[in-house]
Amino acid sequence: MGDLLLVRHGETEWSVSGQHTSWTDLPLTEHGEEQAKSLAPLLSSRTFSLALTSPLGRARRTAELAGIIGALPTEDLREWDYGGYEGITTREIHRTRPDWYLWTDGVPPGPDGHPGESPTEVGKRADRVLSRVDGALPHGDVVLVAHAHFLRVLTARRLGLSPAEGRLFQLATGTVSRLSLEHGRPVIAEWNTRP
């Protein structure tokens, strides 16, 4: 049975400023590109039975620079749809909603095509990805290149937790995390690893 590797894309301008970034397709910063390149040694010794990436450019570019060949863009790996909070920082949100917390309160609707998502809705997408992953893990390692909040929800679901428990797993840009099995049960084997 293989391991499930989670790669968060490299730094973008908005990951530095703390702006919520879902559908806005920002490129990696120069530092983000360096972060992505630095992940190659952590991944080069592995053979992947399945490699998937978010369709957004920042994830696809990270996969490319990290040496992940043939990663398939997958809609379900998109970041949490932040709806009306796209491009806005938590600090700005707290000016009008001082007790707001993404993991329990969700987001207001945004422009057409971006209604926002609840933790449960993101969890359903994560469950679909995990179903696909489960079919590939018996044949080797699987790697997913995506976004912080989505990968946090996916981790919670892999560990048998509710989607909102993704709040427990802070995930830095340009890192690799590894979910494995211990005595047949999912565990976190490594988290936020950098070279």
C-alpha positions as CSV (number, residue, x, y, z in Angstrom):
1,M,0.0,0.0,0.0
2,G,1.4,3.4,-1.0
3,D,1.4,6.7,0.8
4,L,-0.7,9.8,0.0
5,L,1.5,12.8,-0.5
6,L,0.0,16.3,-0.2
7,V,1.8,19.2,-1.8
8,R,0.6,22.8,-1.1
9,H,1.5,25.1,-4.0
10,G,4.3,27.6,-3.6
11,E,3.8,31.2,-2.4
12,T,1.7,33.7,-4.2
13,E,1.2,37.5,-3.6
14,W,-2.1,36.8,-1.8
15,S,-0.7,33.9,0.4
16,V,1.9,36.5,1.6
17,S,-0.8,39.1,2.3
18,G,-3.3,36.7,3.8
19,Q,-6.0,37.4,1.2
20,H,-8.5,34.5,0.6
21,T,-7.6,33.0,-2.8
22,S,-9.8,30.5,-4.4
23,W,-10.7,31.1,-8.1
24,T,-8.4,34.1,-8.6
25,D,-5.6,32.4,-10.5
26,L,-2.5,34.2,-9.3
27,P,1.0,33.1,-10.4
28,L,3.7,31.9,-8.0
29,T,6.0,34.6,-6.7
30,E,9.7,34.2,-7.4
31,H,10.0,32.8,-3.9
32,G,7.1,30.5,-4.6
33,E,8.9,29.1,-7.7
34,E,12.0,28.5,-5.6
35,Q,9.8,26.7,-3.0
36,A,8.3,24.5,-5.7
37,K,11.7,23.6,-7.2
38,S,13.1,22.7,-3.7
39,L,10.4,20.0,-3.3
40,A,11.9,17.9,-6.2
41,P,14.4,16.0,-4.0
42,L,11.6,15.1,-1.6
43,L,9.6,13.5,-4.4
44,S,12.1,12.2,-6.9
45,S,12.7,8.8,-5.2
46,R,9.0,8.0,-5.4
47,T,7.0,6.4,-8.2
48,F,3.4,7.6,-8.3
49,S,0.5,5.4,-9.3
50,L,-1.6,8.6,-9.6
51,A,-0.6,12.3,-9.7
52,L,-3.4,14.8,-9.6
53,T,-3.3,18.6,-9.5
54,S,-5.8,21.4,-9.0
55,P,-6.5,23.0,-12.5
56,L,-5.4,26.4,-11.2
57,G,-2.0,27.7,-12.5
58,R,-0.3,28.0,-9.1
59,A,-0.8,24.3,-8.4
60,R,0.0,23.1,-11.9
61,R,3.2,25.2,-11.9
62,T,4.2,23.8,-8.5
63,A,3.8,20.3,-9.8
64,E,5.9,21.1,-12.9
65,L,8.7,22.7,-10.9
66,A,8.7,19.9,-8.3
67,G,9.2,17.4,-11.1
68,I,5.8,15.7,-10.9
69,I,5.3,14.4,-14.4
70,G,1.9,13.8,-15.9
71,A,-0.2,15.2,-13.1
72,L,-3.8,15.3,-14.2
73,P,-5.8,18.5,-13.5
74,T,-8.8,17.6,-11.4
75,E,-11.7,20.1,-10.7
76,D,-12.4,18.6,-7.3
77,L,-8.9,19.7,-6.1
78,R,-9.8,23.4,-6.5
79,E,-9.5,25.6,-3.4
80,W,-12.5,26.2,-1.1
81,D,-14.8,28.7,-2.9
82,Y,-14.6,31.8,-0.6
83,G,-17.6,33.4,-2.3
84,G,-17.9,37.1,-1.3
85,Y,-14.6,36.9,0.7
86,E,-12.4,36.3,-2.3
87,G,-9.4,38.6,-2.1
88,I,-10.3,39.7,1.5
89,T,-8.2,39.1,4.6
90,T,-9.5,37.7,7.8
91,R,-8.5,40.9,9.5
92,E,-10.7,42.9,7.1
93,I,-13.6,40.5,7.7
94,H,-13.3,40.8,11.4
95,R,-14.0,44.6,11.1
96,T,-17.6,43.8,10.4
97,R,-17.8,40.2,11.8
98,P,-15.5,40.1,14.8
99,D,-16.3,36.5,15.6
100,W,-16.2,35.1,12.1
101,Y,-14.4,31.8,11.7
102,L,-14.2,30.1,8.3
103,W,-14.5,26.6,9.7
104,T,-17.8,27.2,11.4
105,D,-19.4,30.2,9.7
106,G,-18.6,29.6,6.0
107,V,-18.7,32.5,3.6
108,P,-21.3,34.7,1.9
109,P,-22.2,34.3,-1.8
110,G,-19.9,36.0,-4.3
111,P,-20.3,36.9,-7.9
112,D,-22.1,34.6,-10.4
113,G,-20.6,31.1,-10.4
114,H,-19.0,31.6,-7.0
115,P,-21.7,30.9,-4.4
116,G,-19.2,30.1,-1.7
117,E,-18.9,26.7,0.0
118,S,-19.4,25.3,3.5
119,P,-17.0,22.9,5.2
120,T,-19.5,20.1,4.3
121,E,-19.5,21.0,0.6
122,V,-15.7,21.1,0.5
123,G,-15.7,17.7,2.4
124,K,-17.9,16.2,-0.3
125,R,-15.3,17.1,-2.9
126,A,-12.5,15.8,-0.7
127,D,-14.4,12.5,-0.3
128,R,-14.6,12.1,-4.1
129,V,-10.9,12.7,-4.4
130,L,-10.2,10.2,-1.7
131,S,-12.4,7.6,-3.4
132,R,-10.2,8.0,-6.5
133,V,-7.0,7.9,-4.3
134,D,-8.2,4.6,-2.7
135,G,-8.3,2.9,-6.0
136,A,-4.7,3.9,-6.8
137,L,-2.9,3.4,-3.4
138,P,-2.7,-0.4,-3.7
139,H,-0.4,0.2,-6.7
140,G,1.9,2.8,-5.2
141,D,2.2,6.3,-3.8
142,V,-0.3,9.0,-4.8
143,V,0.5,12.7,-4.9
144,L,-2.0,15.6,-4.8
145,V,-1.0,19.2,-5.6
146,A,-3.5,21.7,-4.4
147,H,-4.4,24.4,-1.9
148,A,-4.2,24.9,1.9
149,H,-7.8,24.8,3.0
150,F,-8.8,22.1,0.6
151,L,-5.9,19.8,1.6
152,R,-6.7,20.5,5.3
153,V,-10.3,19.3,4.8
154,L,-9.1,16.3,2.8
155,T,-6.7,15.4,5.6
156,A,-9.5,15.6,8.1
157,R,-11.7,13.3,6.0
158,R,-8.8,10.8,5.4
159,L,-8.4,10.6,9.2
160,G,-12.2,10.0,9.7
161,L,-12.9,13.5,11.1
162,S,-15.6,16.0,10.0
163,P,-14.6,18.5,7.3
164,A,-14.5,21.3,9.8
165,E,-11.7,19.5,11.8
166,G,-9.4,20.6,9.0
167,R,-9.0,23.6,11.2
168,L,-6.5,21.5,13.2
169,F,-3.9,21.2,10.4
170,Q,-2.1,24.4,9.5
171,L,-0.4,24.0,6.1
172,A,2.4,26.2,4.8
173,T,3.1,27.1,1.2
174,G,5.6,25.0,-0.7
175,T,5.5,21.9,1.6
176,V,5.0,18.2,1.3
177,S,2.9,16.2,3.9
178,R,2.5,12.5,4.0
179,L,-0.5,10.5,5.1
180,S,0.2,6.8,5.6
181,L,-1.2,3.8,7.5
182,E,-0.4,2.4,10.9
183,H,-2.0,-0.9,11.8
184,G,-4.3,-0.4,8.8
185,R,-5.6,3.0,10.0
186,P,-4.8,6.4,8.4
187,V,-2.2,8.5,10.2
188,I,-0.2,11.7,9.6
189,A,3.4,10.4,8.9
190,E,4.9,13.8,8.0
191,W,3.5,17.3,8.0
192,N,4.8,20.6,6.4
193,T,8.0,19.1,5.3
194,R,10.5,21.2,3.4
195,P,14.0,20.2,2.3
